[in-house]
Amino acid sequence: MMVQDVFLAAYDAKHRTTAKDRPPLQELVQAQPNREWMDIGFRTFRFHDLRHLHAVEYVRAGGSLYDLQDRLGHESITTTEGYRKFFTPEEWRAAKYAPGTQKRTQQPKLTG
């Protein structure tokens, strides 16, 4: 099924229309693309959302919070802890206290 078919099926379900009485696809997309998509439950997708998806899936696959901090390049663990809202308390505890991980100490910057 193509994206346009999914969109049109969702649009028809929300607005109780059929192929015979709904506006043409081009009209729906060109007139007010964001309103129509959000109206049926889609939201705007940002490329940065892939970074968030990676972070969540990494932790759920057993990665530690401190390793994730390094992967994402966060200077502070507090920034990485912003992902807490995506996890159950058990998942978060497992990530924070994963075996073999320790809080990273900031390494001295090389000058020179």
C-alpha positions in Angstrom: 0.0 0.0 0.0 1.4 3.4 -1.0 1.6 6.4 1.3 -1.2 8.2 -0.6 -3.5 5.2 -0.1 -2.9 5.2 3.7 -3.5 8.9 3.8 -6.7 8.7 1.8 -8.0 5.7 3.8 -7.4 7.7 7.0 -8.9 10.8 5.5 -12.0 8.9 4.5 -12.4 7.3 7.9 -12.1 10.6 9.7 -14.3 12.7 7.3 -16.7 9.9 6.4 -16.0 10.3 2.7 -15.4 7.9 -0.2 -13.4 8.2 -3.4 -16.5 9.6 -5.0 -17.2 12.5 -2.7 -13.8 13.5 -1.3 -11.7 16.3 -2.8 -8.9 15.2 -5.2 -5.6 14.2 -3.5 -3.7 17.1 -5.1 -6.2 19.5 -3.7 -5.9 18.1 -0.2 -2.1 18.2 -0.2 -1.6 21.5 -1.9 -4.3 23.5 -0.2 -3.4 23.0 3.4 -1.0 20.0 3.7 -0.2 20.2 7.4 -3.8 20.7 8.6 -5.1 17.8 6.6 -2.4 15.4 7.7 -2.6 16.4 11.4 -6.4 16.2 11.3 -6.2 12.5 10.7 -3.5 11.7 13.2 -0.3 12.2 11.4 2.2 14.7 12.7 5.1 16.5 11.1 8.2 14.4 10.9 11.6 15.9 11.4 14.9 14.3 10.5 16.0 14.9 14.1 13.3 12.5 15.2 15.5 9.7 13.9 18.1 10.6 16.5 15.5 10.3 19.2 14.3 7.0 17.8 17.9 5.7 17.8 18.4 6.7 21.4 15.3 5.0 22.6 15.9 1.8 20.6 19.5 1.7 21.8 18.5 1.8 25.4 15.7 -0.7 25.0 18.2 -3.1 23.3 20.3 -3.0 26.5 22.6 0.0 26.0 23.6 2.0 29.0 22.7 5.6 29.6 26.3 6.6 29.8 27.2 4.9 26.6 24.3 6.7 25.0 25.6 9.9 26.3 28.9 9.3 24.5 27.1 8.2 21.3 25.0 11.4 21.2 27.8 13.6 22.2 26.1 15.1 25.2 28.5 16.9 27.6 26.2 16.4 30.5 24.3 13.3 31.6 21.4 15.6 32.5 20.9 16.2 28.8 20.7 12.5 28.1 18.4 12.0 31.0 15.8 14.0 29.0 14.9 10.7 27.3 13.5 9.4 30.6 10.0 10.2 29.5 10.1 7.5 26.8 10.8 4.6 29.2 9.1 2.7 31.9 10.7 2.9 35.3 12.2 -0.6 34.9 13.7 0.2 31.5 15.2 3.4 32.9 16.7 1.7 35.9 18.2 -1.0 33.6 19.8 1.7 31.4 21.1 3.7 34.3 22.6 0.8 36.2 23.6 -1.4 33.3 26.4 -3.8 34.2 29.9 -2.6 33.4 29.0 1.1 33.1 30.2 3.8 35.3 29.6 7.5 35.3 32.1 9.1 32.9 34.4 11.7 34.3 35.1 14.5 32.0 38.5 14.0 30.4 40.9 16.8 30.4 41.0 18.7 27.1 44.3 18.4 25.2 46.0 21.7 24.4 48.7 22.1 22.2 
